[in-house]
Amino acid sequence: MTPSPENGSGGTAWYDDAAGPVVRPYALTGGRTHYDGDTFDLVALIVTVDAAEPEDEGRPPGTTAPPWVPEPEHEMILELCRTSLSVVEIASELELPLGVVRVLLGDLLDHSLIQVRRPAPVAQFPSERVLKEVIDGIRAL
Amino acid sequence: MESVRSDAGPPRGDSALTVKILVAGGFGVGKTTLVSAVSEIRPLRTEEALTEKSIGIDDTSAVAQKTTTTVAMDFGRITLPNGLVLFVFGTPGQDRFWFMWDELAKGALGAVVLVDTRRLADCFPSVDYFERRGVPFIIGVNHFDGAGQHSPTQVRDALDLPAEIPVINCDVRDRESAKHVLITLVEHIMRTMSGRRDPGALTH
């Protein structure tokens, strides 16, 4: 395992007493159970960013990211999301718990390797038009 | 014509048009069958691991050293011709997984509560949950072979539901019947929304 010197508070320890017993699924994420950014909605769509032109969202030009070696699971997500896929579908495909997938997605987002398309605000306040479209769509099945 | 409020959210182009509907009800009532009947894909299963949260709640005494358990959800996907993607989620059958319900209910259009009249009480927690959360829902009375036929009116009375909540018969093994259930739900959501459509009440 690679030491993570950038983890200032914890040194090389990737878990502490507060983390409780380390459970196997989270070994993949270095014991992390939460992503510090936004949570990924179950039906948010994830799409892999074209490696040729990574998004430099929020990162000042000229700053180089610390070298980061993705886990095989990160690579699998990037492969899966060449065409956009929802968070639950990724978890299902990889047969990993949602929590683990969210941490992995957080890593990928931090490195600007994916784009997240959040569910439309229609979910909170659907317009009549959208609901009519849903009905027509179901009828047409 | 209303427009979708997007002031607090990301720009429209960033939003995916994904919507979700929940299917709830007691164990073995046909939730996954309903999901399968309408899904364009073989229903998928996703799991969430429970760790410390469940210690003391789950009886793991029978399984030596078992410290994790999982809560499984089945879901299906329907891509609508206009590009909208509708996800249909079966809620976890065990009522104690409320944290998962909260996650599922967040942003859901509405819910179908399936009822087996032989075990009516199994649907009470689902009905209570959606009532409390203000999630629009309908009742689907799933007809099993050999199950006593109770009319929707009897079920409505037994559940003490207001008249505006649809209670319909269905056989979720049948695709047309399953579609009818979903359509009835979305029509109910439309009525609910037009009743609630009061911009003053909408805050972000």
Interface residues (C-beta under 8 A of the other chain):
Chain A: G20 P21 V23 R24 P25 Y26 T33 D41 L42 V43 A44 L45 S84 S86 V88 E89 A91 S92 E93 E95 P97 L98 G99 V100 R117 R118 P119 A120 P121 V122 A123 Q124 F125 P126 S127 E128 R129 V130 L131 K132 E133 V134 I135 D136 G137 I138 R139 A140 L141
Chain B: M1 E2 S3 V4 R5 S6 A8 G9 P10 D14 S15 A16 L17 T18 V19 K20 V38 E40 L44 R45 T46 E47 E48 A49 T51 E52 T67 T68 T70 M73 F75 R77 I78 L80 P81 N82 L84 V85 L86 F87 F89 E103 L104 K106 G107 A108 L109 R175 K179 L182 I183 V186 E187 I189 M190 M193 S194 L202
